[in-house]
Amino acid sequence: MSSRTIIPSGPVDGVFRVPGSKSIANRALICAALAGGPSEIRNPGDAEDVALLINGLNQMGVLVRRAGDDLSVEGKGGVLYAPKFPIPVKNAGTTFRFLLALSTLARGRTSFEVSERMAERPIDELIDALRLLGATVRRTPAHTLFEGHGPTLRGGVTRLSAARSSQFLSALLLAAPCAAAPVTIEIEGTSVSGPYVAMTLDVMRSFGAVVRVTPQGTFEVPTGGYRPASYAVEPDASGASYGFAAAAVTGGTVCVPGFRKNGAQPDARCVEILERMGCEARETSGGLSLSGPPALRGVDVDLHEAPDIVPTVAAVCLFASGPSRILNVGHLRFKESNRLEGLAGELRTLGAQIAVEGDGMHIVPAPLQGAQLDPHDDHRLAMSFALIGLKVPGVRVSHPECVAKSFPGFWTELDALVR
């Protein structure tokens, strides 16, 4: 079993470069693939999830090529073809859910091969909503094999429960402009991670799509497709959180080039949370710089809309002078791992006093000791565990290569900070 030992550091001081947001890049790739002509996507990053989506689009007849740090996409105007062989998506949530909706536009039967964990994650809500729009989508008896048939996305009115993942709604919205008739999406109950839906709408509109949101929260999407565009992807806020957190826990200073506090990503909230804990943030012409305080304060924070930074915030809270609470994050149980229980369980092996309380966690600072930490093949757990090792000797992270899912250069950037 591979592992990586984290070497404790004094106050870090340096630049922490992060890739483009995979969440934004994957949305832009879908829009560009459905547009009628060539598009350019700048700074898409090199996350494995993005590479899997690019491969899927290529298999469906959309030519996506690297051009230096950018991507060129030859959009097909909504005319797609089912590939001969299954599209591998592993445990990539946006990749699988977006492509599954897209497959209802492709001519023929498109198969998807997913990981065991992805097969266990929620998907039925999306399948049910697509079927109400006329689409033929199914989970096969093979468990890890799913199929979409097209072109079967007729349009009309559908109902969706997005209580477990906002990606269901984003997947429907992204495919809707190319349906045979206008699409109306009615939301049942509450929806999680609303800012990610706002991100989807922003990207769609950048590619010329029209979406109307009614006062009742219904989404109305007319037909009309997308226009080609040149689109710049923001630096990944989730990735930036690890650099800022390294400054927080060591009392150092880290600058993330190109990062802005007012970006479209909900995980940009990490800066505001760290400021509440005593850190100082400064925007410069080159990005955002954050410095850690002599002592961190505990914090109570609702991260319902920004679940991906929960592991980062939890790691920092271990070193605060008082207790902290992270609230309203029950949907973490459906991520790449059961992120809520997995995070708490691994932190307890260090001696942390952490309790899962309903859909949140309560963290009381306590003396910590080194241990082998298993991220459960979850990139965000692996990166947050590395932060703890900057302060606690003897922390080892199993399967460190899993960070490639969103941030392949993470270990290089972290090493550069502590030298």
C-alpha positions, 0 to 999 in steps of 0.5 A, a space after each residue: 500500500 502506498 503512503 506519504 509521510 508529511 514532514 512538520 513545518 514551521 510557518 509556510 511562506 510562498 505561492 500555492 498554484 492551483 489548477 482551474 476549477 474542475 466543476 466549472 471546466 466540466 460545465 463549460 465542456 458540456 456547453 461547448 460540445 453542444 454548441 454549433 462550432 469551435 469553442 475555446 476553454 482557457 485554464 481547464 486544469 488537469 484534473 482526472 475528472 476533466 480528463 474523463 469527461 474529455 474522453 467521454 465527449 471524444 467517444 461521442 463524436 466531439 473533438 476536444 484537443 489540448 492547445 497548450 494550457 487550453 482546450 479547443 472543442 469542435 461543437 456538434 450543435 447537439 448532434 452526438 453519436 453513441 460510442 461502440 464501447 462503454 465510456 469509463 467514468 470511474 468515481 467522477 460524479 459530474 462526469 457521469 451525471 452530466 454525460 448520462 443526461 447528454 447520452 439521451 441526445 446521442 444517436 444509439 445506445 451509450 454505455 457507462 462503466 462506473 466504479 463500485 463506489 459510484 454505483 452506490 452513490 445517488 443517481 435514481 433521482 436523475 434517471 427518474 427526471 430524465 424518463 419524465 422528459 421521454 428519455 430512455 435511461 437505465 441501470 443494468 443488472 451488471 450494477 456498474 453499467 448504466 445505459 442511455 438511449 437517444 435521441 429520446 429527450 423529448 422535453 416537457 415538464 419533469 419533477 426532480 428531487 435534488 436533496 442529495 445532490 445538486 448535480 442532478 439539476 445541473 445535468 438536466 439543465 445542461 442538456 435541456 437547450 438541445 431537447 426536442 421541445 422546451 423543458 420545465 423542471 419543477 423541484 420537489 422539496 429542498 435542494 442542496 448546494 444551490 451556488 453550484 446550480 447558479 454556477 451552471 446557469 452562469 456557464 450556460 448563459 456564457 454559451 448563449 443558452 436561455 434559462 428562466 427561473 420563476 419566483 416559485 423556483 421552477 426552471 424553464 429552458 427553451 430550445 435553441 442550443 448553445 453558441 460557441 464561446 471563448 471561456 476562462 475557467 477560474 482557479 479552483 477554490 477548493 484547491 486554494 483552500 488547502 494552501 490558505 489552510 496551510 498558512 492558517 495552521 502554521 501561522 505562515 503566509 500563502 498567496 494563490 495567484 489569480 484567486 478572488 474572494 468574489 468568484 463564482 465558486 461557493 468554496 471561496 467561502 474558505 477565506 471568509 471562514 479563515 478570517 473569522 478564525 483570526 487569519 488576515 486576507 489581502 487581495 493583490 494584483 496577482 491574487 489573494 494572500 492569506 496569513 495565519 494568526 498566532 492563535 486560531 479561534 473556534 468557529 460555528 459554520 453552516 457549510 450546506 452550500 459549500 460541502 467540499 471545504 468541510 475537510 479543510 475547515 475541519 483540519 484547521 479547527 483541530 488547532 483552534 483555541 476553542 471548540 467548533 461546529 460544522 453544520 448542515 452537511 449530511 449530503 457529505 455521506 454521498 460523496 466520493 466516500 462517506 465523507 462525513 463519517 470517514 473524516 471523523 473516524 480518521 481524525 479520531 485515530 489522531 486523538 481528535 475529539 470529534 463527534 458526528 451530530 446528526 448532519 454536522 460535526 462538533 470538534 473540540 481541540 485536543 492533543 494529537 499524535 501521528 498515525 496512518 490516515 486512510 482517505 478512503 480513495 477520497 481526494 479531499 480527505 487526503 489533502 486535508 490530512 496533509 495539512 494536519 501533518 504540517 503541525 503533527 509529527 508522524 502523520 502518514 497519508 495512504 494512497 496519496 495518488 488519489 489527489 489526481 482526481 481534482 489536483 494532480 500537482 497538490 504534493 508538488 505545491 505543498 512541498 514547495 511551501 514547506 522548503 
